[in-house]
Amino acid sequence: MAQLNCAVENCAYNKDRYCCKGDIMVGGKHAHEEKETCCESFMEAKEDRFTSALEHPSKIISIDCEAVKCVYNSNYKCVAEHVDIKGCGASDCRETSCATFTEK
């Protein structure tokens, strides 16, 4: 579990830069650099979005990770203490990235 800060403010799961989803998936199976990763859990916020599970942001979150070439990937789990997700203004998960990605 990692402390997650999310700069993707237009994600439906983002509340005060923390995630309300409970867990996320970072994609980037063949990534060699940060821009080749993404938050596959990204969902663009809509005006009429549902609110039930989205109202409880968590500073600590479980992160599944497909970026097997990252030093923080251990058996498809992120073991970094702190993770930053970026993608200001994203409308698709491919416009997000894991800023913590570091190639092995």
C-alpha positions in Angstrom: 0.0 0.0 0.0 1.3 3.4 -0.9 0.5 7.0 -0.1 -1.2 8.2 -3.3 -1.4 11.8 -4.5 -3.4 12.3 -7.6 -3.2 15.5 -9.7 -5.9 14.3 -12.1 -8.5 16.6 -10.7 -11.2 15.8 -13.3 -11.2 12.1 -12.4 -14.4 10.9 -10.8 -12.4 9.2 -8.0 -10.4 12.3 -7.1 -11.3 14.3 -4.0 -8.9 16.8 -2.6 -6.0 15.1 -4.5 -6.7 11.7 -2.9 -8.4 8.7 -4.4 -11.9 7.4 -3.4 -11.7 4.2 -5.4 -10.0 2.0 -2.8 -7.5 0.6 -5.2 -6.1 1.5 -8.7 -4.4 -0.2 -11.6 -1.4 1.3 -13.2 -0.9 0.2 -16.8 2.3 0.2 -18.8 3.3 -3.4 -19.4 6.1 -2.4 -21.8 6.9 1.0 -20.3 10.4 2.3 -20.3 9.5 5.8 -19.0 6.8 7.5 -17.1 4.8 8.7 -20.2 4.3 5.1 -21.2 2.3 4.4 -18.0 -1.3 5.3 -17.2 -3.9 5.1 -14.4 -6.2 2.5 -15.9 -8.7 3.2 -13.1 -9.2 6.8 -14.4 -12.8 7.7 -15.0 -13.6 11.2 -16.2 -15.9 13.1 -13.8 -19.3 14.0 -15.2 -21.8 16.5 -13.8 -24.3 13.8 -13.0 -21.7 11.4 -11.5 -22.8 9.0 -8.7 -21.5 9.8 -5.2 -21.8 6.9 -2.9 -18.4 5.3 -2.8 -16.7 8.4 -4.1 -17.0 10.5 -1.0 -14.3 8.8 1.1 -10.8 9.6 -0.1 -7.9 7.6 1.2 -4.3 8.7 1.6 -3.1 5.1 1.6 -4.2 2.9 -1.3 -3.5 -0.5 -2.9 -1.9 -0.2 -6.3 -1.9 -3.1 -8.8 0.8 -2.4 -11.4 1.4 -3.8 -14.9 4.6 -1.7 -15.4 6.9 -4.7 -14.7 10.0 -2.7 -15.7 9.5 -0.3 -12.8 11.8 -0.7 -9.7 8.7 -0.5 -7.5 6.8 -3.3 -9.1 6.9 -6.5 -7.1 4.7 -9.3 -8.4 2.4 -6.8 -10.1 2.0 -4.8 -6.9 3.4 -1.3 -6.3 5.8 -1.3 -3.3 6.7 2.4 -3.4 5.9 4.3 -0.2 4.6 7.4 -2.1 3.1 7.5 -5.6 2.1 10.5 -7.7 -0.4 10.2 -10.6 -0.5 13.1 -13.0 -2.6 14.0 -16.0 -4.2 17.4 -15.6 -7.2 17.8 -17.9 -7.2 14.1 -18.9 -10.3 12.8 -20.7 -8.9 9.3 -21.2 -6.6 7.0 -19.1 -3.9 7.3 -21.7 -3.6 11.0 -20.8 -2.6 10.1 -17.2 0.7 8.7 -16.0 2.5 7.4 -12.9 5.1 10.1 -12.1 6.8 7.7 -9.7 7.7 5.2 -12.4 11.5 4.5 -12.4 12.8 1.9 -14.9 14.9 -1.0 -13.4 
